[in-house]
Amino acid sequence: MKTKRTVWSLALGLLLIASSGCGNNENSGAASGSAAPKAKTYKIAIAQYVEHPSLDATREGILAALKDAGITEGENLTVDYENAQADSSNNLSIAQKLAGDKNDLVIGIATPTAQALVQSLGDSTPVLFAAVTDPVSSKIVKDMEHPGGQVSGASDTNPQAIVRLMDFIAANFPNVKKLGVVINEGEPNAVVMADQAKKALAGHGIELIKAPITNTSEVKQAAESLVGRADAIYITLDNSVVSGVDSIIQVANKNKLPFFSSDRDTVERGALATVGFKYFDHGYQVGEMAADVLKNGKKVGDMPVKMQEKLDLILNVKAAEAQGVKVTDAMKAEVADQTNNLIQ
């Protein structure tokens, strides 16, 4: 009996040693750092005022820059995408919702959305903005070079672009004495740009005539109201107007009125010309800022607001023909990058 007890004791001891050995291997692996560290993940929200080509391209540029920085949606990035559909009440509700969420960063596309985010989020979450015409006048930041707090981003305009476009109109369209602008004066960015255009036109003896709207459904009627009152049509970076821009193109083509816009995407769709840039590139700028915040811990308020510097005349030859305009060599000569910005 003693022998049997001894055998069982030895067997039990060996089993315990074996079990203990297995446990030590797992723990020692974790302790020694051999297990792969958990990859960092990010959670952001992108709030957009309305869907139209320029703002959509901005969002695509943001995500492309993040991807190039190793932050990819569906892999290590979760994106909460919100769209207000140009409704101010939706805009406010979205901002309030995001104020209660836990995001590493929130990005606002377009002035009304950026304003709502800043008001609702305060300093609780870093905010970057894109497609904002005048961040200071819109009270989104106090200073372009030193924004402070938790807000910065990129402006989608440069006052010089408006001056150059008005100069182009004055130099190449001597019959234009009155320039009509379809405008939603409820959008601060549109008012700022219209005022800049009016000032630039005054130096050429050209009058700016407003055709006001309150929502996108009124765009066509406003454009038609300019027929007979204006010699050409112009639009700013006005979200309500750009959303209904196809109806302006129809009116311009039918009545042989030159139509000038403030963004490249509208020229690609059928406006005659603008002085501008690609909104994808604009969004990419903001995406690079976002990557710096997420990966490197950069403080948003220390990042100067970026502005578009690479401006060029963008000219749509087919649109000119549809609007009864003969494109001259002098017009083409003003397009620096004719490969990309002379649309045939």
C-alpha positions, 0 to 999 in steps of 0.5 A: 500500500505504501508503494502505491501511495508513493507512485500516486504521489509522484504521478500527481507531482509530475502532473502539477509540475507540467501544468505549472510549466505550461502556465509559466510559458504563457505568462513569460511570453506576455511579460517578455513582450513577445505578444504583439502589442494591440494596434492603435485605433481612432474614432472620428466624426465628419459632419457635412452641411449638404451633399454637392460635388465640392463638399463631397470631394473635400471629404474624400480628400480628408479620408485619402490623406488619413489613409496615406498616413496609415489611418484607414477607415474600416481597419484602424479608423471608425468614421461617424459621417453625418449630413445635415442636408442643408437644414439648420435644425439638423445641423444643430442636432448633429452638433449636439449629438457629437458633443455627447459622443467620444470622438478623438476628433471632429471635422466640420465641412462648410461654414454653418456646420463648423459654426454649430460644432464650435458652439456645441463642442466648445473645448471638449473635443478637437475640431478641424474645419474645411470649406469655410470661406472666412473663419474669423468673420464667421466667429469660428476662430479669432485669429488665422495664425494663432487660432487657440483653443481646440479649433483650426482647419483650412479656408476654401477661399483666397480673396485674391481669387475673387479679384482675379475672376472679376478682373478676368470678366472685366478684361474679356467681357466688355459687354458685361455691365451688370453681373447677377449673383444668385445668393442665399444671404443667410449663409455668411460665407456667401455674403462675404464673397459677394461683398468682395466681388462687388468691391472688385467690380466697382473698380471696373464700373460693373454693377453686382445685382442680387437674386436672393434665395432662402433654399435650394428649391428657389435657385432656378427661379432666381436665375431666371429672374436675372434674364434681361436684368444681368449680362452674366451670372456669378455664384459664390461658395454658397452651399444652397446655390451650389446644390441647385447649380444644374438649373443655373447652367440650364438658364445660362445655356438657354439664354446665352448668359456667361456663367461664372462660379467660385469652385472648380467642380461647378466649372466641370459641370458646366460653368464657364470659368473660375479662379480656384483649385481642386476641392479634393486637394483642399480636403487633403490639406485638412486630412494631413492636419487631422493625421498630425493631431491623431498620430502625433498629438498635435494641439489643434489650436497651435495649428495655423489656419491654412489657405489656398495659395495655388490659384489658377484660371479654370476654363471650360471651352464646351460650356463657353460654346453653350453660353454663346461665348467665343474662347479667345487666345487671350482667355486661354493664355490666362490658364497657367496649367492648361493640361489640367485647367483648360477643360475642352 
